[in-house]
Amino acid sequence: MAIETTIRRSLTIKNVIVSLVCLGFGLWGWYDYSVAIPQERADFLAFTEAEKTKSELEASARVSPLSDADRQRFRDAETVLGRFTEKPAEPAAYDDEIQLWVYIVGCGVLGTPLGIWSQWRLTRKRFRLDDDGTLHTKTATYPPDQLSDIDMSKWMEKSIAAIVTAGGERIDLDDYHYKGVEDIVAVLAARFYPGQWTSDARPIGDPKSRDTKKALAEAEAAAEASGLDASKDGDGDASQRG
């Protein structure tokens, strides 16, 4: 049966989450930059101006009666102040820069496409190893006689093995990114380095290998069976002596 790789689901989920989170921060930054902060700044200026006007007119009223225009200005100032339960805070001068460069540009413009690009890049690679040893990539097909080696030097440390073609091309197989790579690597490692790698692409004798675990389980089962047989033979001899 052919072995075909697929993008690991965990990476797809991560890329989708990164894109959505960055998009959310970008939209939030745009709203703050375009709507919320300008409104907060306008509220602060309106409150400050109304407070100043009211204070000045109250001082003037203590000296002489206010004119109709001044009384209207006083009522308008009170109306503005009545819109607020407390004095609005003035946005910091750097708030606009943070929303623009950190959230709108950093997260929205750069971060959102990054997650999408990362997922798209993963779709650009695909591998399939047929039963006859033919390797298929996204762009080419290599018969068994066109595969000359597999470089396992980075496999145990970084989960990356490189297939070497007869023409000297190196094709990296990354088990971190693609499910099924381990099985392809195991088959090719057994072909080029027989007796050195297990069926799950680990060095022979590796205690974490399923081959090692299976061999130990079989040995324990055989020892247990041997012990039971010996016990039965012992019981039979005792019965004969009796």
C-alpha positions, 0 to 999 in steps of 0.5 A, spaced: 500 500 500 502 506 498 504 511 503 502 518 502 504 524 507 499 529 509 499 536 513 499 535 520 492 537 523 496 541 529 500 545 524 493 547 520 490 549 526 496 553 529 496 557 522 488 558 522 489 561 529 495 565 528 491 568 522 484 569 526 488 572 532 492 577 528 486 579 524 482 580 530 488 585 533 488 588 526 481 590 526 481 592 533 487 596 532 483 600 526 477 601 530 481 604 536 485 608 531 480 611 526 474 611 531 475 610 539 481 614 540 479 620 536 472 620 540 476 620 546 480 625 544 474 629 542 470 628 548 476 630 552 477 637 549 469 638 549 469 636 557 475 641 558 472 647 554 466 646 557 469 646 564 473 652 562 467 656 559 462 654 565 468 656 570 469 663 567 462 665 566 460 663 574 466 668 575 463 673 571 456 672 574 459 674 581 461 681 578 455 682 573 449 679 570 450 675 564 448 677 557 443 672 554 448 670 549 453 668 556 447 664 559 446 660 553 453 659 553 453 657 560 447 652 559 451 649 553 457 648 557 452 644 562 449 640 557 456 638 555 458 636 562 452 633 563 454 627 558 459 625 562 459 622 569 467 623 570 472 627 566 474 623 560 481 621 560 486 624 555 489 619 550 496 619 550 500 621 544 503 615 543 496 611 543 495 612 535 502 610 533 501 603 537 495 602 534 497 604 527 504 600 527 503 594 532 496 592 531 494 595 524 501 594 521 504 589 525 498 584 526 493 586 521 497 587 515 503 583 516 501 577 521 494 575 518 498 574 511 503 570 515 499 565 517 495 564 511 502 564 507 505 558 512 499 554 510 500 555 503 507 553 503 505 547 507 501 545 501 506 546 496 509 539 498 506 532 498 510 526 498 507 519 496 512 512 496 509 507 492 509 499 493 514 498 488 519 504 491 517 510 486 517 516 490 512 522 488 513 529 490 508 535 488 512 536 481 516 530 480 516 522 480 522 518 481 523 511 480 526 506 485 533 506 480 533 514 481 533 514 488 541 513 491 541 514 498 537 517 504 541 522 509 539 520 516 544 525 520 538 530 522 533 525 523 533 523 530 535 530 532 530 534 528 526 529 524 528 531 517 531 526 513 534 528 506 533 523 500 538 523 495 537 522 487 541 519 482 542 526 479 544 529 486 538 533 488 536 533 495 529 532 497 527 534 505 522 530 508 520 533 515 516 529 520 514 535 524 510 538 518 507 532 515 504 526 517 506 519 514 514 522 513 516 517 518 513 511 514 516 513 508 523 514 511 523 507 515 522 504 508 527 507 505 532 507 511 531 499 511 532 499 503 539 503 503 541 501 510 538 494 512 539 492 519 540 499 522 533 502 522 527 499 525 520 499 522 518 506 525 525 509 523 529 509 529 536 506 530 536 498 532 535 497 539 532 504 541 528 502 547 522 507 544 522 503 538 515 499 537 520 493 534 524 493 541 517 494 545 514 488 541 521 484 541 521 485 549 513 483 550 514 477 546 521 475 550 517 476 556 511 472 554 515 466 551 519 466 558 512 466 562 510 460 557 516 457 559 515 458 566 508 455 566 511 449 562 516 448 567 511 448 573 507 443 570 512 438 568 514 439 576 507 438 578 507 432 574 513 429 576 511 430 584 504 426 582 508 420 579 513 420 585 507 420 590 
